[in-house]
Structures are given as structure tokens and as C-alpha cells.
Amino acid sequence: MTLEILTPEKKIFSGEVFGVQLPGITGLFEVLDKHAPLVSALKTGKLKILKDKTTTNSYNIQSGFVEVINNKTTVLVEGAVEL
């Protein structure tokens, strides 16, 4: 799955990943390879990139949106800081 994390200022992350955990408005959810199309609002919280089954990167994000289509996940947020 391809993941892109974008802020108004710059691209934070772009690459192939196993999955991503996101802080949705109603709770934490996960998007994995070949996920069904989805658009969701995000709240401020922790985003975790699952590079493979054992390697992760984490970011504190501000609110935004996520779109999943054709095995590509695009995260648009107001800001992000790597942990």
C-alpha cells in the first residue's frame, strides 16, 4: 500500500507500507493493504505507520482527513510532528 502524509507546508511521508493506524473522530482505526475505499475525518492524536509487521514510525498529528482509494492512502492534516 502506498501512504502519503501531507500538511499545508510540506510532504511529511511518502512510501510503501504494511498499514497505518489513525485517530478517527469516533476512535482509532487501521488501514491495511487492499482496504476498501474510504474517506474519514481525523482528530488530533497519534498516527502510527506500520512499515512491516515489526517496524513502526509514529507522528502526533493535528486534525484532518484520510482518503483510501486504489490501494493508496492519503492523509491530509493541519500539522504533524515525528515522535
MDAnalysis code that builds the backbone (N, CA, C; Angstrom):
import MDAnalysis as mda
import numpy as np

u = mda.Universe.empty(249, n_residues=83, atom_resindex=np.repeat(np.arange(83), 3), trajectory=True)
u.add_TopologyAttr("name", ["N", "CA", "C"] * 83)
u.add_TopologyAttr("resid", np.arange(1, 84))
u.add_TopologyAttr("resname", ["MET", "THR", "LEU", "GLU", "ILE", "LEU", "THR", "PRO", "GLU", "LYS", "LYS", "ILE", "PHE", "SER", "GLY", "GLU", "VAL", "PHE", "GLY", "VAL", "GLN", "LEU", "PRO", "GLY", "ILE", "THR", "GLY", "LEU", "PHE", "GLU", "VAL", "LEU", "ASP", "LYS", "HIS", "ALA", "PRO", "LEU", "VAL", "SER", "ALA", "LEU", "LYS", "THR", "GLY", "LYS", "LEU", "LYS", "ILE", "LEU", "LYS", "ASP", "LYS", "THR", "THR", "THR", "ASN", "SER", "TYR", "ASN", "ILE", "GLN", "SER", "GLY", "PHE", "VAL", "GLU", "VAL", "ILE", "ASN", "ASN", "LYS", "THR", "THR", "VAL", "LEU", "VAL", "GLU", "GLY", "ALA", "VAL", "GLU", "LEU"])
u.atoms.positions = np.array([
    [0.841, -1.172, 0.000],
    [0.000, 0.000, 0.000],
    [0.890, 1.240, 0.000],
    [0.498, 2.232, -0.749],
    [1.223, 3.498, -0.782],
    [0.594, 4.457, 0.233],
    [1.424, 5.108, 1.030],
    [0.957, 6.075, 2.027],
    [1.619, 7.418, 1.773],
    [0.805, 8.486, 1.804],
    [1.321, 9.859, 1.764],
    [0.706, 10.623, 2.917],
    [1.551, 11.356, 3.648],
    [1.077, 12.238, 4.718],
    [1.473, 13.653, 4.321],
    [0.463, 14.523, 4.192],
    [0.680, 15.884, 3.708],
    [0.148, 16.911, 4.692],
    [0.894, 18.016, 4.840],
    [0.423, 19.191, 5.574],
    [0.356, 20.341, 4.571],
    [-0.229, 21.462, 4.942],
    [-0.236, 22.597, 4.009],
    [1.167, 23.069, 3.620],
    [2.165, 22.812, 4.472],
    [3.520, 23.284, 4.210],
    [4.376, 22.302, 3.410],
    [4.222, 20.992, 3.680],
    [5.136, 20.035, 3.045],
    [4.604, 18.608, 3.107],
    [5.299, 17.727, 2.400],
    [5.027, 16.296, 2.453],
    [5.834, 15.715, 3.607],
    [5.147, 15.066, 4.547],
    [5.795, 14.516, 5.737],
    [6.333, 13.123, 5.468],
    [5.559, 12.311, 4.708],
    [5.954, 10.927, 4.455],
    [5.371, 10.480, 3.129],
    [6.132, 9.673, 2.398],
    [5.642, 9.051, 1.170],
    [6.387, 7.740, 0.983],
    [5.644, 6.637, 0.824],
    [6.307, 5.363, 0.616],
    [5.361, 4.187, 0.732],
    [5.928, 3.000, 0.541],
    [5.178, 1.751, 0.642],
    [5.169, 1.286, 2.098],
    [3.992, 0.918, 2.601],
    [3.851, 0.485, 3.984],
    [2.943, -0.749, 4.069],
    [2.995, -1.407, 5.225],
    [2.120, -2.545, 5.514],
    [0.732, -2.051, 5.915],
    [0.693, -0.922, 6.662],
    [-0.572, -0.360, 7.118],
    [-0.347, 0.918, 7.890],
    [-1.458, 1.516, 8.346],
    [-1.376, 2.750, 9.136],
    [-2.523, 2.765, 10.142],
    [-2.217, 3.192, 11.384],
    [-3.227, 3.375, 12.420],
    [-3.513, 4.857, 12.536],
    [-4.808, 5.211, 12.571],
    [-5.227, 6.607, 12.521],
    [-6.207, 6.943, 13.641],
    [-6.144, 8.194, 14.174],
    [-7.087, 8.616, 15.215],
    [-8.358, 9.203, 14.591],
    [-9.353, 8.362, 14.329],
    [-10.614, 8.833, 13.765],
    [-11.425, 9.607, 14.785],
    [-12.432, 10.318, 14.315],
    [-13.295, 11.113, 15.193],
    [-13.972, 10.226, 16.249],
    [-14.360, 8.998, 15.857],
    [-15.052, 8.112, 16.798],
    [-14.133, 7.055, 17.401],
    [-12.850, 7.117, 17.101],
    [-11.911, 6.166, 17.686],
    [-10.806, 5.774, 16.733],
    [-9.852, 5.037, 17.255],
    [-8.692, 4.590, 16.491],
    [-9.109, 3.533, 15.475],
    [-8.576, 3.615, 14.249],
    [-8.816, 2.574, 13.257],
    [-7.560, 2.348, 12.439],
    [-7.540, 1.228, 11.710],
    [-6.361, 0.819, 10.965],
    [-6.721, 0.563, 9.503],
    [-5.834, 0.983, 8.611],
    [-5.984, 0.728, 7.175],
    [-4.823, -0.167, 6.762],
    [-5.154, -1.316, 6.150],
    [-4.145, -2.258, 5.685],
    [-4.196, -2.372, 4.165],
    [-3.287, -3.146, 3.602],
    [-3.203, -3.365, 2.158],
    [-4.556, -3.784, 1.582],
    [-4.910, -3.217, 0.423],
    [-6.147, -3.533, -0.302],
    [-7.414, -3.217, 0.474],
    [-7.381, -2.184, 1.309],
    [-8.551, -1.741, 2.068],
    [-9.607, -1.189, 1.112],
    [-10.855, -1.324, 1.471],
    [-11.965, -0.762, 0.680],
    [-11.851, 0.764, 0.646],
    [-12.392, 1.407, -0.401],
    [-12.367, 2.876, -0.461],
    [-13.014, 3.487, 0.779],
    [-12.425, 4.612, 1.240],
    [-12.844, 5.214, 2.494],
    [-12.448, 6.681, 2.511],
    [-13.301, 7.523, 3.101],
    [-12.950, 8.900, 3.438],
    [-13.403, 9.109, 4.872],
    [-12.516, 9.651, 5.720],
    [-12.843, 9.822, 7.125],
    [-12.171, 11.068, 7.686],
    [-12.840, 11.698, 8.645],
    [-12.247, 12.815, 9.380],
    [-11.337, 12.267, 10.471],
    [-10.276, 13.010, 10.767],
    [-9.327, 12.631, 11.811],
    [-9.303, 13.695, 12.894],
    [-9.077, 13.254, 14.132],
    [-8.906, 14.206, 15.224],
    [-7.428, 14.259, 15.608],
    [-7.081, 15.200, 16.431],
    [-5.717, 15.308, 16.931],
    [-5.369, 14.040, 17.711],
    [-4.190, 13.494, 17.444],
    [-3.785, 12.271, 18.130],
    [-2.545, 11.665, 17.510],
    [-2.367, 10.367, 17.744],
    [-1.172, 9.656, 17.303],
    [-1.473, 8.829, 16.053],
    [-0.671, 9.032, 15.018],
    [-0.736, 8.240, 13.792],
    [0.467, 7.305, 13.813],
    [0.234, 6.019, 13.569],
    [1.326, 5.040, 13.588],
    [1.444, 4.396, 12.207],
    [2.626, 4.505, 11.598],
    [2.905, 3.876, 10.308],
    [3.485, 2.493, 10.572],
    [2.873, 1.474, 9.980],
    [3.365, 0.105, 10.100],
    [4.157, -0.208, 8.844],
    [5.471, -0.015, 8.909],
    [6.308, -0.235, 7.723],
    [6.340, -1.697, 7.325],
    [6.358, -2.580, 8.315],
    [6.186, -4.022, 8.113],
    [5.576, -4.534, 9.410],
    [5.558, -5.822, 9.635],
    [4.879, -6.349, 10.822],
    [5.575, -6.021, 12.135],
    [6.821, -5.532, 12.084],
    [7.553, -5.238, 13.320],
    [8.084, -3.810, 13.409],
    [8.182, -3.081, 12.299],
    [8.781, -1.739, 12.294],
    [7.691, -0.675, 12.196],
    [7.760, 0.327, 13.094],
    [6.763, 1.402, 13.082],
    [7.427, 2.770, 13.189],
    [6.736, 3.781, 12.687],
    [7.072, 5.187, 12.894],
    [5.812, 5.847, 13.428],
    [5.950, 6.829, 14.323],
    [4.775, 7.491, 14.886],
    [4.871, 8.998, 14.730],
    [3.707, 9.625, 14.581],
    [3.593, 11.081, 14.469],
    [2.445, 11.541, 15.341],
    [2.599, 12.703, 15.975],
    [1.471, 13.399, 16.587],
    [0.899, 14.287, 15.494],
    [-0.381, 14.097, 15.194],
    [-0.995, 14.884, 14.122],
    [-2.075, 15.791, 14.686],
    [-2.333, 16.869, 13.949],
    [-3.489, 17.708, 14.223],
    [-4.621, 17.194, 13.351],
    [-5.795, 17.740, 13.500],
    [-6.969, 17.244, 12.784],
    [-6.794, 17.301, 11.276],
    [-7.587, 16.483, 10.578],
    [-7.514, 16.438, 9.126],
    [-8.426, 15.376, 8.554],
    [-8.034, 14.837, 7.411],
    [-8.830, 13.836, 6.712],
    [-7.932, 12.747, 6.141],
    [-8.519, 11.567, 5.891],
    [-7.826, 10.480, 5.215],
    [-8.709, 9.995, 4.074],
    [-8.059, 9.667, 2.955],
    [-8.751, 9.086, 1.808],
    [-8.020, 7.809, 1.415],
    [-8.769, 6.724, 1.215],
    [-8.212, 5.455, 0.757],
    [-8.895, 5.106, -0.552],
    [-8.103, 4.943, -1.617],
    [-8.654, 4.560, -2.919],
    [-7.547, 3.907, -3.746],
    [-7.884, 2.819, -4.428],
    [-6.934, 2.102, -5.292],
    [-5.620, 1.763, -4.596],
    [-5.708, 1.270, -3.362],
    [-4.549, 0.854, -2.567],
    [-3.574, 2.001, -2.275],
    [-4.086, 3.239, -2.285],
    [-3.293, 4.415, -1.911],
    [-4.026, 5.143, -0.792],
    [-3.309, 5.431, 0.286],
    [-3.876, 6.148, 1.423],
    [-3.234, 7.528, 1.490],
    [-4.068, 8.564, 1.450],
    [-3.586, 9.944, 1.535],
    [-4.130, 10.559, 2.809],
    [-3.219, 11.054, 3.659],
    [-3.585, 11.686, 4.922],
    [-3.279, 13.179, 4.795],
    [-4.310, 14.003, 4.948],
    [-4.163, 15.457, 4.884],
    [-4.421, 16.018, 6.271],
    [-3.388, 16.609, 6.893],
    [-3.517, 17.106, 8.259],
    [-2.988, 18.533, 8.378],
    [-3.440, 19.226, 9.418],
    [-3.004, 20.599, 9.658],
    [-1.535, 20.673, 10.077],
    [-1.054, 19.642, 10.734],
    [0.338, 19.607, 11.178],
    [0.705, 18.226, 11.686],
    [1.986, 17.918, 11.686],
    [2.460, 16.624, 12.166],
    [3.882, 16.762, 12.709],
    [4.153, 16.072, 13.824],
    [5.475, 16.062, 14.445],
    [5.867, 14.610, 14.677],
    [7.049, 14.229, 14.168],
    [7.508, 12.851, 14.350],
    [7.884, 12.600, 15.799],
    [7.518, 11.431, 16.300],
    [7.850, 11.067, 17.694],
    [9.105, 10.233, 17.745],
])
